[in-house]
Structure formats: structure tokens, C-alpha cells
């Protein structure tokens, strides 16, 4: 029986750079939590399906800065220590809730549940995956089950970077890191924050290339976008929001008018499109060779929606309420609007039953949407369901099991072909070209989340550092060993300062002071290194000390940050 369409999960895995940055509430614990609750459980699910000969396919992005952290030996040691602590706290809770004065049989049962969970994670990390999470994902890619896509090196917000050298540096560093960790070239990229910018005419009359130009130069043939970027209209889902802005909006005079070459009613996320070569003017037949695939909104909202998404089911584990002593999460969602103080106890067996029902519902939803599109158009479409990986397991505790059960059911559906995103593009090349607008999956669908009245001050120092590094590259074509070490470390500090996490955390208020400290620290380090070079006294000792602090991108080459003119 011939399938009616294709489906892929596209999971975007990213965390801020937090190596040796302390523990709770900000720092390495971010990595430890995600590794224990998301990455290793996901690996376990995918390995189990492979062992069962389930013919599944999945697309997952691992940002270079996340991979660098997961591969770091100090972080691995700290993760083992973190797991030991979680196991010890669960054991202590078993005793505490079994004692006469504080006896609570259900809490004792849940504490034993968590003890088994964390002991299993530790065994899998140390023994099954040999403490190598990136390597475990590489194994799944090598067997053809998973496609790993890349991202900007440090998740830099590409449309707001001031120099093309900075965009090139983010992408080149990412591609080289990918090859080092995964042994092949990446085929696709998750643009940081799904943020895209087409070509535009600068004040001096020259044209600044669109992001697709640099993707093509790196051999990256596919990226992913928000729904509204493809279909037009107002942002939906995560990108929806009542905001005024963007503050500090960058005024563009586009080479191509900000409209699509296909009428909005005909543009659909069921199809990939070639992104127009926006440096070629309004000729819709000219394309960059780079494809874009939009997030399918209906399936996406089935998870993202705060009102009717699966994670809000009353029997799933409550994320926000934690035991005052151990931090264990012993409660369930319980009901809509129920305060934390009134939450009922979590029952894993109740949640397990809901997972099966929700997986079956989602699998039917995917198949029905593909059949409807095929019947209406006669075309073989694709549904790309895009999510942050850390939503599953960490935020939605049962979410990894849900992914596993969805894949199992879709693999058995004759109307659905499970695919890796790049494989689909190669088998079904786009037939149309689209002029897509400047956009993101941030609030309002624009740049406001990263450039507003709280964060606009960050962009001046960042743009100055970009230009300063360009000048240093030109000034040191043949550096000494010490000068090259300082130049390379300056490039690393710029990359770390460019992370979109810092303005994001300031805007959301989740870790405002921490984000400001991290951003200013990297700018100050960059300036110290650059100053030593400009004064003819390359500070090799400082460069070596800073490298030992962060130990990121060991093979970086400062020459990647040379000025670009197209």
C-alpha cells in the first residue's frame, strides 16, 4: 500500500553554555537535569525501538554548544555526582516517609519510584552509553534512524548580528564541530530561534546577503521555520503574543518585497519550498538551493497549547511543585487552575494509561491530516512537528514515552511514511520558490524577545566586538603561536557573547542577573584579549586560562571571522 504522506518529529535540543558555572538555580544543573530527564530517556526510547525492529525515523537538532558541553569530561564527572545526589535524596525520602511520625505510604512509594529512575539513568549513562551522549546519538544516525541537524555554534541570533563575518563564524564553527563529533557533514540546520532574514540593501547601496546565502556556502540544504513564516498571517502558538515592538527595530530596504511569490492561501506547511535567492531581485525562478520546511501548526499545538495540549492532562506529573527537602516532584497536575498547595499525589500508573491514549490520538491526527491533504490535492505531503527537546521528560515527564509510542504507531500505519527531514527533501525536492519574510518563533513572530528596551544595550558592544575581530584578522595574517592562541580565544569569547540565551533570559526574567553577568563577562574577556593584541603584547597566559575555563570549540580558527564582502 502506498503511503499518503510523510511525517517527522523535529526536536531542537539546546541549553545555554553553563560549564563550570556553578549549580542551582543557574549553571550546570541545567545540563544535568536535561541529560537525566530528557536526553538519556530519549536515547533509551529510540534504542528500544531499534532493538524491536520498529522502522522509525526522527530528526533531532543538537546545538554545537550543547554537544561541546555533553562531551566535556568535567561535566560528565559532575553529572555522575548529580545522579548520586538524586539517588541519595530519593533513598532518604523512602526512609523519611516510612518512619512513624512522617509516614506516608504513597510518598514512600514515589520516592522508591524515583530511586529506581535515577539509578537506571546512571547505569545507562555510565555503562550503556559509556558516558558519551553525543556518541549515542551518532550511533542512531549511523544506523539510519535519526538525522542530527546542526545550529549556530552558540545559538547566536543571526538576523541581528551586525557583520556577515559573525554569521559566517557562527555557521563555520558549527559545521566543523559537527564533523568532529559526528564524523560527517551536516545536511540541515535549525536556525537559532527559527530566526530568518532575507537580503536587504544597506545605506551605502550595497546588498547584504540573506541567511540562505551563507547556508548554501556551508552546504546546508534545509532549515525549519515557524508556521506563519510560510503561510503568512498572524503568528500562532509559541510566536503569538500581544506585544508592542520590536524595540530597536532594524529598518530594512529589502531586495525583494516582503511578500511571497506564491499566494498566501496556496503556501502550506505540507510542502517544502526553495528559498528565493533574494540577491537576484524579484525573479521568483531564482532560488538559493536551500529549502525551508515549516512547522505544522495543528499537530504542534497539540503539545504546545497551554489550554488543550497533552502535557496539561490532570494525571501527568506537576512540574512546578517540589518536595521542600529533596526537590522530588510527587504531585500531579490535578486540575485546571488548581493551586500548588492543593495538588494531589502523582500516580505513575494513571499517567501511563494517558500516554497511550494521547499517542493514539496524535498518530490518528497525523494520518488524518496527511490523508486529507492527499485527497484534496493529490500530492504526497509532509508534516513536520517541531518542538524543543527539553519539553519532553524535563517539563512533560511522560513526554519521552509519548514520542516512543507515537513512533511505534505511525511506523505501523500504511498511510504514513516516517522520514528524516533531509531524506524527504532529497526524495521530494521542492517544486516552488518562496520569498519568506524576516521572522522568528519568538513572541510576536519578530525580534522583540531579543531586541527590546531591556536588551537593546547588548547589541552595541556585540557589534563593536564583531568589527574589532574582523580588524584583528586582517592585522594578523601570519601570527606567532602566542598571537594565534589569543586570536582563537578572542573568537571563542565573541561566540559565547553572541548566544541568544542571554537577551532571552533577560527578557523573560528567568535568570536576568545571571545572563547579564555571562554576557558582560565574555565581552570583557574579548576586550582584554583584543587589547593585548593591539598593544603588541599578546596575553597568552590569559588566553590559556580562559580556554581552561570554558574549553569549547578546540579546533576554532580565528580566520573564519574575516570580513566578508559579496
N, C-alpha and C positions, 0 to 999 in steps of 0.2 A: 504494500500500500504506500502510495507516495505522500510524504508529509505536506501539509498545507502551509507551513511556515516554520520559522526558526526562533529559538529563544536563547538568551544568555543572561545570567546574572553578571553584572559588572560591579565588583566590590572595590572600593577605594580605601586602602589602608595607609594611614598617616598619623604620626604623632610629632609634636614639637621636639626639637633636639634637647635632650634632658640628661645626657651622660654626665655623671658625677655632679649633678645639680641638686643633690640632697633628696630627701624623701617627702612624705606628706606635708602640706597639701599639694605642693608643686615639685616636680622633679622626676627622678627615675621611677617613682611609684606609678606614674602614668604608663610607663613601658611594662612594668611588672604586672599591673592589672590587666592590660590588654593581652599580654602574652598568655597569662593563665586563664583568662576568661573568654578570649576570642581566638587568638592565633593557634594555640595548641588544640583547643576543642575543634576548630575548623579543620585543621590538619587531620585530626582523628576521624572526623566525619568523612573527609574526602578519601583518606586511605582505606577506611572501612568499605566505602562504596566500590573502590577499585578492587579490593580483595574479593568482593561479592560479584565482580564482573559486571557491575552496572555501567552501562555505556553513557557516562555523563560527560559534559563539558562545562567549563566555567571560566570566566575572565576575572582576573584579580590584579589590581594595581598595588604595588609595593613601592612607596616613595623611596628614592635613594637615601635620604637622610634617616628614614626608618630602618632600612636594611643595614646601613652602617652601624646603627645602634644595636640591632639584634645580633649582629656578627661580632660585637665587641666583647672581649674576654672579661673585662671588668663588669660589664653589665650582666653577662652570663653568671658570674660569681654572685653578684648582688641579687639576681633573680632566684638563684638557688636558696640564698639566705632568706629572701622574702617568702618563698614557699615553705621553708622550715618554720618561719614565724606563723604563717597562716595555719599550718598543721598543729603547731603547739597551742595556738589560741582556740582552735576547734576542740582539741583534746581537753583543754581547761574548761571549756564550756560544757562538755559532756559531764565532767565531774561536778561543776557548779550546779547544773540543772538536774543532777541526780541526788544531790545532798538534800537532807530532810528539810532544812529551812528555806531553801530556794528551789525545791523540787518542781519540775515542770516536764512531764514525760515527752510532750511534743517538741519542746525546745531541745531536750536531750537528744531526741531522735534526729532533729535537724542538724544539731552540732555534729552528730556522728555522720550524717549525710555529707556535710562539708569536709569533715576529716577525710573521708574516702575520696571526695572530689579532688582535694588538693594533693593527697598522696598519689592519686592516679596521674595528675598533671606532672608532678615531679618525676615520677617513674618514666613517663613518656618523654619528657624533656631530656632527661639525663641518658636514658637507655635507648628508647625507640628512635629518637631523632638526634642522638649524640650531641645534644646542646647546640644544634645547628638549625634554627628555624628557617632561615633563607634557603639553606641546602635542602630542607624537606620540601619546600615549595618548588625548588628547582627540579627535584625528582619527579614531581607531578607534572611539571611542564615537559620534561624529557619523555615521559610516558604518553604525552599527547592529551592528557585530561584537562590541563589548566593552561591558560595563556597568562603570563605575567606581563603587565604593561608598566611602563615607567611613568615618571612625572618630572617636574622641575627638581633640580638637585636638592634644594632645601624648601621646596614648595613656595618659591618666590612668586609674587603676584605679577605675572608677566605684562599685562596691559599697562601697568603703572610704572614699570621700570623705565628709567629715563634714557638709557642708551641701548642700542642694539647689541653692543658688546656684552651687556649684562644679560640680555635674553640668550644670546649665544652661549655665554659662560654657564648659565643655569642648565641649558639643554646638553651642551657638550659634556659637562661634568656628569650629568645624569646618564648619558649613553655609555660613557667609559666605565662608570661604576657598575652599570647593568652588566656589561660584558665581563667585568672582573668577577662578579658574584654569580652570574647565571650562564656564562660560557657561550653566549650567542648575542646577536644584535636584537634590540627590541624592535617590535613592529608597530606598536601603538603607544599612545601616551594619554594619560589623564591630565589635561591641563589643570594646574593648580586652581582650585575653587571653580573649575569649569569656566575660567575667565578667558574670553577671546577678544581680540581687537583686529579689525581689518587694516589695510593700508590707508594712510592719510597723507595729505600734503602739508609739509612743515612751513613755518613762517618764511623760510628762505626760498621757498618754491620747489624744493626737492621732495621726493616721495619717501616716506618711511614705510618699509615693507610690513605687510600683515604678518601675524604669527605663523600662518601657513607656510610662508617663505622659509622660515627657519626650521620648521618641522620637516619640510621637504629636503632641506640641506642635510638634516640628520638621518634621513632615510626612514622617518616616521610617517606611516601612510594613513593613520587613523587617529582621531581624537573623539571625545564624547562631549555632549553639550546638554544644557537644560532643555526642557520641553519647549519653552517659549522662544528660545533661540531659533528653533526650526519652524514651529507652527505659527509664530507671530502672536500677537495679542498680549494679554497681561500675564505676568509671571504667576505661577501656581505652585502649590506645595511649599517646599522649603524657601523658595525665592519670593513667595508672596509676603507682603508686609506693607503697612501704612507708614511710609517714611517720606520725609522731605529731603531732597538732595538730588544727586550726590553733592556733598560739600566739596569744595575744591575741584569741581568737575573739570576734566581736561577737555578743552574745546578742540574738536577735530574737524578738519575740512577733508572729507573722505574722497578718495579717488573714485569710488563707486558710490552712488547714492545709497543711503541706508534703507534699502528695500530689497525684497527678494526677487530673483529672476523668475520664480515660479509663483503664481498667485497663492496667497496665504491659504486659501481653502484647499489647495491641492498639496501643499507641503505637509508631510506627515512623518511621524517618528517611526512608522513601519518600514521606512526605506532609508538607506544611507544616501548621502549626496556628496559629490565632489565640491570642495570649497573653491569658489572662483579665485582665479589669480587676480587679486584686486589691484596689482600694479599695472595690469593690462587695460585698465579703464572699464568701460561699460559693456565690453564684449562678453556676453554670457557664455559663449562657447569656450572661452579660455579658462582652464582650470589648473590648479596647482599640482594635481596628482595626489592630493591629500583629501581623505574622506572624513565626513563628520557623521556621527550616529547619535541621535537624540534620545533622551530618557523617555520611556513610555509612561505617561502620567497615571493612567488608571491602575496599572499594577504597582507603580511606585507609591502611590498614595495609600494603597492597601497596607503598607508598612509605615509610611511616614506620617499619615494623618493622626493628629492627636485626638480627634473625635471618634473615628471609627477604624483606625488601624489595629492590626492584630495585637501589638505589644500592650495595648491598654486593656486587654481582657482581664476581668476581675480575678481570675485564678493564676495569672502569671506573677512572678516574683516582683515585689516592690523594690525599686532601685534605691529610693531616697531614704528609707528608714533602716537604720543600722543599730545593732546592739551597742549600748553605751560603753561596754568594756572591751569586747572583742572586735567590734565592727562587722560582725556577721549579719547577713540580711535574712531575717527569719520571718518576714511578713509578705503577704500578697497584696496586689492592687486593691482588692476588696470591693471597691465600687467607685463610681464617678463622683469626684468631689469629696471623698472620704478623707478626713484629716489624718496626718501621720499618727496621731495619738489613738486613733480608732481603727487602725489597720488590724485585720485578722491574720492568724498564722498562715504561713505558706504550706501548701500540701503538694509536694512534687508529683504525686500520682495524679492529682487533679490536673495540673499543668500539662503532664504528658498526654493526657487524653485530648486536651485542647489543641496541642501541637498537631496531632494527626488530623483533626478536623480542619484546622486552618491550612495545613499543607494541601489537603484535598481540595479545599475551596480555591486556593491560589492556582493549583495546577489546572483545574477546570476553567478558571478565569483566563489564564494564558491561552489554553487551547481554544476556548470560545472566541476570544478576540482575534486569534490568527485565522480561524475558520471564517469568521465574519468578514475580515479584510480580504481573504482569498475569494470568498463568494461574491463580494461587492466589486472587486477589481480584476479578478483572475490572476493576481500576482502572488508570488511567494514572498511574504513579508517577514520581518524580524521584530521581535520585542526585546528591547534592551532595558532591563530593570536595574537601575543604578542606585547604590547605597554606600554609605560609609561602613566599612567592615566592622568597626568597633561598636556599631549599633547592636550587632549580634553577639550574644554571650555576655558582653560587659553591661550594656544598658538593658537589652532584652535578653535575659538569661537563657531563655529557651530558644532563642533565635537560631543558633547554630543547628540544633536538631531540626528546626523547621526547614532550613536550607537543605539539609540532608534528605528529608522526606519529600520535599518538593522535587529535587533532582531525581529521586527514585521513581516518583510517579510520572514525571514528564518523560523519563527515559523509556517508559513502557507505553507511552501514548503514540500511536502510529501517525497522528496528525502533526506531531511536533518533532522537530529536529533540534537537539541540543547542540550548540556550536560554541566555539571560541570566536571572539569578535573578529579578529584579523582573518581567520579562516573563512568566515562568511563573506567578508569584503573581497577576498581573492576569488571565491566561487561565484559571487554575485556582485560584480563591480557596479558602482553607481551608474545610472543612466542619465542623470540630470545634474546640472550645476546650480549651486545656490550661493547667492550673496548673503552672508549671515551678518547680523549686526554685532556691535560691541555689547558684551553681556557677561553675566556670571550666574552662579546659583546662590549668590548672596541675597540679602534682603532687598527687595525691590527689583531684583534681576540686574542690578548695576554694580558700581564700585563702592557704594556708600559704606558698606561694612568695613572696608579697608582704608577709605579716604573720607573722613568726616571731621567735625570740629574737635573731636577727641584725639585724632590720629594724624591730622594733616602735617603737624610739625615733624613727623618722622621722615617724610619724603624728601625734604630738602637735604639733610645730611646724607641720606642714602644716595641721592642723585649726584651729590658732590663727590662721594667716595667712588662711584662708578666712573666719573670723568677722571678722577685722580689716578685710578688704577690704569685706565687707558694711557694716560701720560707716562706712567711708570713703565708700562710695557714698551712704549716707544723709546724711552730713555735708556732701557737696559736690554738691548738686543743680544748682547753676549755677556751675561753676568758671571761673576765669580760664584763659587759654590755657596758662600755665605749669602751673597745677594740673591741668588736663586731661591734659597731656603726662605728668606724673608719675603720675597715676592710671592712665593707659593702660599705662605701662611697669610699674607695680606688678602689673597684671593679667597682663601677659606673664610676669613673673618667677614669679608663682604658678603659671601654667600649666606653665612649664618645670620647676618644682619637683615638680609632681604627676605627672610622667612615671612610668609603671610600670617603665620601664627601670632606674631607679636601685635600687629594692629588689630587682628581679630579678637585676641584676648582682652585688649584694652577696650574695644567697642562693646563686647559682651559683658565686661566686668567680671569674668570668671577668675582671672588671675592678673588683674591690671598691673599691680606693682611689680610682680614677677616679670611680666612681659616687658615692661619699661626697662627694668634692670638688665634683662638679657639683650634687648636691642641696643641700649646705650653702651653696654659693656663691649659688644662686638664692634660698634663704631669707634669707640675709644681705642680698642686694640688695633683696629685697622689704621687709625690715625697715627698711633705710636710707631707702628711698623713702617708706614709710608714716610713719616717724618725722618726716621733713621736713614732710609734710603736717600731721601732728598738732601740730607746733610752729609752724605758721603760716608756714613758710619753705620752700615747695615748691622742691625742688632740681632745677630744670630742666636744669642742666648735667649732673648725674649721670644723669638720665633720658635725655638725648640721647646721652651716652657709652655707656650700656648698650644703647640701641637700636642704635647702630652696631656694637656687639659681636655682637649676636645677629640683628638685622634680621629679625624674624619677626612675622607677622600685622600688617602695617602698618595695616590698617583696623579693628583691635580697638576696642571701645567698653567702657570700664570699667563702664558702666551695665548691661551684660549680667550682672554679678556681684552685682546687687541681691538682697536677702533674698527668698526665695520662701516663700509660705505657701499651702498648698492645703487 
